[in-house]
């Protein structure tokens, strides 16, 4: 759940849905390989590198992407959402 806000923060910074998706997924995917590089460089296993963690990070980012897309759709569609009041 910690990665759900990541696309929202990236979108707030870039104001581009495509860039926010790329940044969120890149960060989620690159954390585990970065931990591996740190472990190999220091020779001290301070982090546990796990594929399951990477999958959960990507799923959390994907949930944030869906939430971001819904928020963008709602905010842009509030002016003309196609729901006209019944004027009977």
N, C-alpha and C positions, 0 to 999 in steps of 0.2 A: 504494500500500500504506500510505501514511501516514494515510489516513482510515479504515482498518479499525478501529483502537482507539477512534475517536470515539464510536460508539454505546455501546460498553462503558463508557467514561468517563461518558457522559451517563446511562446506566442506573445506574451506581454512585452518581451524584449525586442523581438524581430518584427512583429505585426504582419507576419506571413505564415500561413498555415503550413505550406510546404517546408519552409525553413525550420519551423518549430518541430515538425515531424522528424526531419532529418537529424536535428540536434538531439531530440529526446531519445531516438533510437540509437544514435551513435554513442551517446553517453551511457545508456543502459548496456549496450553490447561491449563497450571498451573497458568497463570497470574491472571485470574479471581478468582479461589479459594484462591489464596494468598491474593488478595484484600479483600475477605470476612473474612479470618482469621485475617488480620490486623484490619479490622473494628470491629470484635467481641472482639479482644484482647484489643484494645484501648478504646472501648466504644464510639468512636467518628466517625461518618460516613464520612470519608474523601474521600472514593472512592465509585463509583457506580458500583455494581456488576451486570452484564447483560449477559445473554446467547447469545444475538445477537453479542455482542463484541467478545465472544469466537468463535462463528461461523465465523465471519469476520477475526479474527486472524488466524484461521486454514485455511481458504480459501486463505489468503495472503501467508501463509507458503506453501500451496500447489502450488500456482502460482510460488513461488520461487523454489520449488522442481522441477517443470517442466522446468523452466529456467535453473536450475543447470544441470539437466539431458541432456538438449539440448546442453549446453556448453561443457559438458564432452564428449558427442557423437561427436560434431564437432571437438573438439581438438584432440580426439583420432582417428577419422576417416579421418583426413586431409592427412595422409600418403597414405592410400589406400582406397579411397572413391568409387571405382568402376567406376569412370568416366574417361575412357581412352580417350586421344585426338584422333581425327580422322586422321589417317595416310594414308588415301586415296588411 
